Amino acid sequence: SDVFVRYSLGRPVLSLRLPTGRQCRFTLTPMLTTVGDLLRDIKAKDPGVHFATLLNGDGQRISSATFMETVLNKDFQLVINDVTHSVSSLGQESSHEHVLGVDDMKYVVRLLHSALSLPQQQLLKHNQLLIRQEQLREQLQPLQQAKVKIAQAADKRASILGWAGLAYLSLQGGFLGYLTWYVFAWDVMEPVTYFISCTTSMIFFAYYILTRQDFMYTKARDRQFLHFFHQRAYGQKFDVQKYNELKDELAKVESDLRSLRGVIRQVDQPQRDT
């Protein structure tokens, strides 16, 4: 059959083949799960389910507020779209037999142990993360200070290079103007300025070939900053890779701490309310 009920770890499990062909299992809690909960879970699993309902042995529709404990005691029918599946119940005696099994009792004990020890494990992990966070900050402090000094020096050299470029262009324009108005005429200087423009275009095109980027002043400055930074870091034996790894690990530890603190607050809140 495409639909049947079996007990697993003391709880009834409804196995169902959905219209799309997927075989899904729905674990039921008889005293908590209602017919409406089961039908909503079935529709959520497969968007192809447009209609679903449960019928008793007489073909009458079962209310969505009925608990599955009542439904599972007798045979029933599951209607999905236009297909009706007959489901045989395992009976109430079989349910008690499975609930009182040794394996099921072990499973329940494991669940209780996990629930009781979870807050302690969370606090222990929280303390371990705090210790690791402090260690990472201590390791990063000297590297951070060295990184700031190197970045300042690299930024200064990149700025000097930009001002040098501006000075060169200013001198070039002034020199060409001097040659045009005081030494030669425009008829003589026009070919000179043309070849200078062609040379400048060739320089920009060569920059694109080497860097695979358009020549934009902000990107060019950032590129020179990184070049000077890595050059100075290599000269001062500053391990950039280690610094990045420590920063990434510190960010991960802080993210885990924020998540864990939220979980601990959720666990502590019901205890305070109680």
C-alpha positions as CSV (number, residue, x, y, z in Angstrom):
1,S,0.0,0.0,0.0
2,D,1.1,3.6,-0.6
3,V,-0.1,4.5,2.9
4,F,0.6,2.5,6.1
5,V,1.3,3.1,9.8
6,R,4.2,1.6,11.7
7,Y,5.7,2.2,15.1
8,S,9.2,3.6,15.4
9,L,10.9,4.3,18.7
10,G,7.6,4.2,20.5
11,R,5.8,6.6,18.2
12,P,3.5,5.9,15.2
13,V,4.9,6.9,11.9
14,L,2.7,7.4,8.8
15,S,4.4,6.5,5.6
16,L,2.8,8.1,2.5
17,R,3.6,8.2,-1.2
18,L,2.8,11.8,-2.3
19,P,1.3,12.6,-5.8
20,T,4.8,13.6,-7.0
21,G,6.1,10.2,-6.2
22,R,8.0,11.1,-3.0
23,Q,7.9,8.7,-0.1
24,C,7.5,10.7,3.1
25,R,7.2,9.7,6.7
26,F,5.2,11.7,9.2
27,T,6.0,11.1,12.9
28,L,2.8,11.5,15.0
29,T,2.4,12.3,18.7
30,P,-1.1,10.8,19.3
31,M,-2.0,12.9,22.3
32,L,-0.7,16.2,20.7
33,T,-1.0,15.9,17.0
34,T,-4.5,16.6,15.5
35,V,-6.0,15.6,12.2
36,G,-5.6,19.2,11.0
37,D,-1.8,19.2,11.9
38,L,-1.3,16.1,9.9
39,L,-3.1,17.4,6.8
40,R,-1.2,20.7,7.0
41,D,2.1,18.8,7.1
42,I,1.1,16.7,4.1
43,K,0.1,19.8,2.0
44,A,3.4,21.5,3.1
45,K,5.4,18.6,1.8
46,D,3.9,18.5,-1.7
47,P,2.4,21.5,-3.5
48,G,0.6,19.1,-5.7
49,V,-1.7,18.2,-2.8
50,H,-4.8,20.4,-3.4
51,F,-7.2,18.5,-1.2
52,A,-6.7,16.2,1.8
53,T,-9.0,14.8,4.4
54,L,-9.5,11.8,6.8
55,L,-12.5,9.6,6.8
56,N,-13.5,7.0,9.3
57,G,-14.5,3.4,8.5
58,D,-18.1,4.5,7.7
59,G,-16.8,7.1,5.2
60,Q,-17.6,10.1,7.4
61,R,-15.2,13.0,7.5
62,I,-13.1,13.3,10.7
63,S,-13.0,16.7,12.3
64,S,-9.6,18.5,12.0
65,A,-9.7,19.1,15.8
66,T,-9.7,15.3,16.5
67,F,-6.5,14.0,18.1
68,M,-4.7,11.2,16.2
69,E,-4.8,9.0,19.3
70,T,-8.5,8.5,18.5
71,V,-8.0,8.0,14.8
72,L,-5.2,5.5,15.1
73,N,-7.3,3.1,17.2
74,K,-9.4,2.1,14.2
75,D,-9.0,1.7,10.4
76,F,-9.5,4.9,8.5
77,Q,-9.2,6.4,5.0
78,L,-6.9,9.1,3.8
79,V,-8.2,11.0,0.8
80,I,-5.6,13.0,-1.2
81,N,-6.9,14.9,-4.2
82,D,-9.2,12.3,-5.9
83,V,-7.4,9.2,-4.5
84,T,-8.6,7.3,-1.5
85,H,-6.2,5.2,0.6
86,S,-7.3,2.7,3.1
87,V,-5.1,2.7,6.3
88,S,-5.1,-0.2,8.7
89,S,-4.6,0.7,12.3
90,L,-2.2,-1.3,14.5
91,G,-4.6,-1.1,17.4
92,Q,-4.3,0.3,20.9
93,E,-2.7,-2.8,22.3
94,S,0.1,-2.7,19.8
95,S,0.7,1.0,20.7
96,H,1.1,0.2,24.4
97,E,3.4,-2.7,23.6
98,H,5.7,-0.5,21.6
99,V,5.7,2.4,24.1
100,L,6.8,0.0,26.9
101,G,9.6,-1.6,24.9
102,V,13.1,-1.6,26.3
103,D,14.6,0.2,23.2
104,D,12.0,2.9,23.5
105,M,12.7,3.4,27.2
106,K,16.4,3.8,26.3
107,Y,15.5,6.4,23.7
108,V,13.3,8.3,26.1
109,V,16.1,8.3,28.7
110,R,18.6,9.7,26.1
111,L,16.1,12.5,25.3
112,L,15.7,13.4,29.0
113,H,19.5,13.3,29.5
114,S,20.1,15.6,26.5
115,A,17.4,18.0,27.7
116,L,18.8,18.2,31.2
117,S,22.5,18.5,30.2
118,L,21.9,20.9,27.3
119,P,22.0,24.2,29.5
120,Q,25.3,23.0,31.1
121,Q,26.8,22.2,27.7
122,Q,25.7,25.6,26.4
123,L,27.3,27.4,29.3
124,L,30.5,25.3,28.9
125,K,30.7,26.1,25.2
126,H,30.0,29.8,26.0
127,N,33.0,29.9,28.4
128,Q,35.2,28.2,25.9
129,L,34.3,30.7,23.2
130,L,35.0,33.6,25.6
131,I,38.4,32.2,26.4
132,R,39.1,31.7,22.7
133,Q,37.9,35.2,21.9
134,E,40.3,36.6,24.5
135,Q,43.2,34.6,23.1
136,L,42.5,35.8,19.6
137,R,42.3,39.4,20.7
138,E,45.7,39.1,22.4
139,Q,47.3,37.5,19.3
140,L,45.7,40.2,17.1
141,Q,46.7,43.2,19.2
142,P,50.4,43.5,18.1
143,L,49.5,42.5,14.5
144,Q,46.7,45.1,14.5
145,Q,49.1,47.8,15.6
146,A,51.7,46.8,13.0
147,K,48.9,46.7,10.4
148,V,47.8,50.2,11.2
149,K,51.3,51.6,10.8
150,I,51.9,49.8,7.5
151,A,48.5,51.0,6.2
152,Q,49.3,54.6,7.1
153,A,52.7,54.4,5.3
154,A,51.1,52.7,2.3
155,D,48.3,55.4,2.2
156,K,50.9,58.1,2.4
157,R,52.9,56.7,-0.5
158,A,49.8,56.2,-2.6
159,S,48.8,59.9,-2.0
160,I,52.3,61.0,-2.9
161,L,52.1,59.1,-6.1
162,G,48.8,60.8,-7.0
163,W,50.2,64.2,-6.3
164,A,53.3,63.4,-8.4
165,G,51.0,62.5,-11.3
166,L,49.1,65.7,-10.9
167,A,52.4,67.7,-10.8
168,Y,53.6,65.9,-13.9
169,L,50.5,66.7,-15.9
170,S,50.6,70.3,-14.7
171,L,54.2,70.7,-15.8
172,Q,53.5,69.0,-19.1
173,G,50.6,71.4,-19.8
174,G,52.6,74.4,-18.8
175,F,55.6,73.4,-20.9
176,L,53.5,72.7,-24.0
177,G,51.8,76.1,-23.5
178,Y,55.2,77.8,-23.2
179,L,56.4,76.1,-26.4
180,T,53.2,77.0,-28.2
181,W,53.0,80.7,-27.3
182,Y,56.7,81.7,-26.8
183,V,58.9,79.4,-28.8
184,F,57.0,77.8,-31.7
185,A,53.7,78.4,-33.4
186,W,50.6,76.2,-33.0
187,D,51.3,74.7,-36.5
188,V,54.5,73.3,-35.2
189,M,53.1,72.1,-31.8
190,E,49.9,70.6,-33.1
191,P,51.6,67.3,-34.3
192,V,53.6,67.2,-31.0
193,T,50.4,67.4,-28.9
194,Y,48.8,64.8,-31.1
195,F,51.6,62.3,-30.6
196,I,51.6,63.0,-26.8
197,S,47.8,62.2,-26.8
198,C,48.4,59.0,-28.7
199,T,51.2,58.0,-26.3
200,T,48.9,58.7,-23.3
201,S,46.1,56.5,-24.9
202,M,48.7,53.7,-25.4
203,I,49.7,53.9,-21.7
204,F,46.1,53.6,-20.6
205,F,45.5,50.7,-22.9
206,A,48.7,49.0,-21.6
207,Y,47.3,49.5,-18.1
208,Y,44.1,47.6,-19.1
209,I,46.0,44.8,-20.7
210,L,48.2,44.3,-17.6
211,T,45.4,44.7,-14.9
212,R,42.3,43.7,-16.9
213,Q,40.6,46.9,-15.4
214,D,39.6,50.2,-16.8
215,F,41.8,53.1,-15.7
216,M,39.7,54.7,-12.9
217,Y,41.5,56.9,-10.4
218,T,39.9,55.3,-7.3
219,K,40.7,51.8,-8.4
220,A,44.2,52.8,-9.5
221,R,44.9,54.4,-6.1
222,D,43.6,51.3,-4.3
223,R,45.8,49.1,-6.4
224,Q,48.8,51.2,-5.6
225,F,47.9,51.2,-1.9
226,L,47.7,47.3,-1.9
227,H,51.0,47.2,-3.7
228,F,52.8,49.4,-1.2
229,F,51.1,47.7,1.7
230,H,52.2,44.2,0.7
231,Q,55.7,45.5,-0.2
232,R,56.1,47.1,3.2
233,A,54.6,44.2,5.0
234,Y,57.1,41.8,3.4
235,G,59.9,44.1,4.4
236,Q,58.8,44.2,8.0
237,K,58.0,40.4,8.0
238,F,54.3,41.1,8.7
239,D,52.3,37.8,8.0
240,V,49.2,39.1,6.2
241,Q,47.8,35.5,5.8
242,K,48.0,34.8,9.5
243,Y,46.4,38.2,10.3
244,N,43.5,37.4,7.9
245,E,43.0,33.9,9.4
246,L,42.9,35.3,12.9
247,K,40.5,38.0,11.9
248,D,38.2,35.4,10.3
249,E,38.3,33.1,13.3
250,L,37.6,36.0,15.6
251,A,34.6,37.0,13.6
252,K,33.3,33.4,13.6
253,V,33.8,33.1,17.4
254,E,31.9,36.4,18.0
255,S,29.1,35.2,15.7
256,D,28.8,31.9,17.6
257,L,28.8,33.8,20.9
258,R,25.9,36.0,19.7
259,S,23.9,33.0,18.6
260,L,24.7,31.1,21.8
261,R,23.7,34.0,24.0
262,G,20.4,34.2,22.2
263,V,19.8,30.5,22.9
264,I,20.8,30.9,26.6
265,R,18.4,33.8,27.0
266,Q,15.6,31.7,25.5
267,V,16.3,28.9,27.9
268,D,16.6,31.2,31.0
269,Q,13.4,33.2,30.2
270,P,10.9,30.4,31.0
271,Q,12.8,29.6,34.2
272,R,12.6,33.3,35.4
273,D,8.9,33.3,34.5
274,T,8.4,30.1,36.5
